Amino acid sequence: MSRAARDLSFPAVSPTQLLARLRSCSHVAFDLDGTVYDARDFERPALAAVVAWLRERSGQPLEGLEGVLHTRRELDRHHPGLFDAALQACGLPPSWGAECAERFRAYPGTELDSAPSLRGELLELRSGGCHLALITNGRAELQQRKVRMLGLEPVFDAFVYCDSRDATHLKPAPWGWQQLRPWRGAAAVSYVGDDPVDAQFAATGAANFLGYTFRNPRYGD
């Protein structure tokens, strides 16, 4: 499912409107990528770094590859094998795919130091007594690095990293909710996310779902 198709499921909501909807909630959990910040702010420079490495290693110009990878990532971020088809189309060894993925995950992401996000709105919710949790799919070390770069460590009361190395932990499986039992208790919970997997995850945890996609204005959409 494309990013555009995903967004059709969720009416456009501004950060101010989202904040207004959440003010009365005592417990709110958030997705990270695409929800708290614009995932493109990490993924585009990370993919550019991988393509630069591929050009150096292959000695080929690989024109258009970066755009192909951007599109592929935005079409379905939940599907593995981001680099496989692109490598094949360029006539490059499929064995390079694992190293491409590792370089993508290892990208330092220093751009996130100054990237816009929901941090201000989240701090406002927290100051009003709302309990906040973050639940995100992905390699734990990568997601933790994003959290640090975005300055989110003081924002949330609980963090759950649904590490992709164990498929039973990935949303929409219930594992993430199980980790949040001490944080949640018997309270009603809302879950904010940007795609149908997040909606399914909310249903798994009997949480109220709010669809929200964060956009960095510099992309013009």
Secondary structure, DSSP 8 states (H G I E B T S, - for coil): --HHHHHHTS----HHHHHHHHTT-SEEEE--BTTTB-THHHHHHHHHHHHHHHHHHH----TTHHHHHHHHHHH-TTSS-TTHHHHHHTT--TTHHHHHHHHHHH---GGGGG--BSHHHHHHHHHTT-EEEEEEES-HHHHHHHHHHTT-TTT-SEEEEE-TTSGGGSTTSTHHHHHTHHHHTT--EEEEESSHHHHHHHHHTT-EEEE-----GGG--
